[in-house]
Amino acid sequence: MEFLQHFGPVFTLTSMAILCGGTIGGLLLGATPGLSPTMAVALLIPFTFHMTPVHGLMLLGAAYTATVAGGAISAILLKIPGAPANIATALDGNAMAKKGEGARALQICFISSFIGGVIGILVLIFLTPVLAQWALGFGPSHMFWIAILGVTIIGSLDSKSVVKGLLAGAVGLWIAMIGYDSIQGVERFIFSEHLEGGVHIIAALIGLFAIPQIIEMLEGGRINRQYEIVKVQPHSIVAAFRETLSKTRAAIIGSVVGVIVGLIPGAGGQIAGLVSYDQARRFSPNGDKFGTGESEGVVAAETANNAMVGPSLVPLLTLSVPGSPTAAVLLGGLLIHGIFPGPNLFEKHADVAWAFINSLLVGQFLMLVFGLYIAGLAAHVVRIPPPILASGILVLSVFGAYSVQSSYSDVVVMLTLGLGMYFLSKYGFSPAPLVLGVILGPIAESNYVQGQIIAEAGDGMFAYFFTGALNLFLIGLVVASIVYSVISEIRIRRLQPRVGVSS
Amino acid sequence: MSQQEQVAGRLQQSLPVLATLALGLWIAYASFSVDDPQPYLFPQLISVAMILLSVSALVRAIRGANRTGVGIPLDLLLRIAPGIAVMLAYVLVLAPQLGFYTGSAVGFLTLYSLYDPKPHLSIRTWAMRIAVTVGFMLVIYLVFALALQVQTPRGLFL
């Protein structure tokens, strides 16, 4: 129950103001179609640079949880999920809204998000120290394999093509090598004056996640997009609480599925929401009504995608392996504050780690309160025209990339990486493994070099890196993540016609 | 899909993979041809992985087995090209020459106006566009210059 001792920093005036701001901002950003939670958190990181680590992480954590929940607003009111995690929510949520039950759907959605979110954070609170304790005995070879595992898991599970996912991860690892070698200070791969300081994580994060989304918003050209927003009629919050709590089966299914999916690195909220929705439909006596405005569907989807948030941080905080692209961005946020997540986190930075985790729990309550009251306001935000959004995000990206080190080279690097990522994404490359390569590259290299020194004094490289139960277990996980994805890809390919370029 | 379209699709899928292959070969050359290999041990590993993965992806692209991504059709390229041109002009010319805030305002207004579906010849439309730009830049100035106290490079203007 160590976490109970660290609630103090969460309940200060500054912390509460940051949490409220992060939650409201996250809900509005999440509700805006085209703004993914990953991009929202990436754009917020430069702001945290001027804060203390605790406050910075609180802002990022609040924004992360709130954007996932906020994505349900546009899913329900517009049938446009704010994030992939809200796809399943749109199925019944929008049908309810069209029947004039938009307020009821939104209230049930936020209450379910709260239930799932709290369960997920409790799993994070109780599981993280146990896993961290176990991981304390890890040496350089294990940490090297863990860094490689992080890249292969995201590379193979988060991409449509395993080879392209791994290739993106390798490119990310190389980008991390640009600049001066941290051990001998040797200049590596500096082919432009803008690369002399290396590629800063924040410039890479903003460029890789924000710039491709800006261009995607412009893909439609000068099209006048009209959103059909259904009118939100008033509805009793007490009645919504009663109704949500009566859907126990859907809430349990959603929470269990969300927790399990969250713990699997790379799986993500989209899978959690859809799997939970499908299971709830199977076990429900009203299964045939799912898709026509059945509130049980909203409960199942929203408890799952919010229950996923906490557990997705378990591998991040204990092993430095992010469970989702947004967790990868959070890892970047931790690193710029000098906090290296991993086995030692709860020994070296226990106060920061617990304050962050506790703020996530408090953030769930704030998300419930603000979600219930500002959902109507968010309906106006979702109507911001894409050209304004795209222009605004571009300016924010430029200022964000610049403000971290006051270096214009970071802006140029950010735009270059972003433009490159947009074109690569059109050919099936995903930004998440590339980002993870950039983040985990230095960790993998330093442990590889340390391991090499130890190995040369001992039994050699092969014995050090490829023998021992833990090394073999981690190598097994690396191989399993790749093999599983290859098999899945082959199965999917058999169902598709053979073409050159396809959707 | 016609034979010609299939060939074009396979060629298009091969291009990004050829780029990563070229990058892998260059990293390998730079990493294996140095006098002191110590700082390049990890890049050597990466280059080998990149070359192997690129060759595998290239073979799949040539065989037509690469079915991820929609590619970039010409009409899409034409729609996004003005936006990309504005981004490049903003970052490489406008912000350094005019000053960070002025360049950003011009970049914002240009990108917004280019993709705004409202008629370009209406005064009301332009009044709206300018008002949104000024309002947005005011918020940016308040946040970055006053709250976060970020010193931005000056050009001809602020």
Interface residues (C-beta under 8 A of the other chain):
Chain A: F47 H50 S159 K160 S161 V163 K164 L166 L167 A170 V171 L173 W174 M177 D181 I183 Q184 V186 R188 F189 I211 I214 I215 L218 E219 G220 G221 R222 I223 N224 P385 P386 P387 I388 A390 S391 G392 L394 V395 L396 V398 F399 Y402 S403 S406 Y408 V411 V412 L415 L419 F423 L424 S425 K426 Y427 G428 F429 A444 E445 Y448 V449 Q452 R493 Q496 R498 V499 G500 V501 S502 S503
Chain B: M1 E5 Q6 V7 A8 G9 R10 L11 Q12 Q13 L15 P16 V17 T20 L23 G24 I27 A30 D36 Q38 P39 Y40 L41 F42 P43 L45 I46 S47 A49 M50 L53 S54 S56 A57 R60 G64 A65 N66 R67 T68 G69 V70 G71 I72 L76 R79 I80 G83 I84 M87 L88 Y90 V91 L92 A95 P96 F100 S104 G107 F108 L109 L111 Y112 S113 L114 Y115 D116 P117 K118 V132 F136 M137 I140 V143 F144 L148 V150 Q151 T152 P153
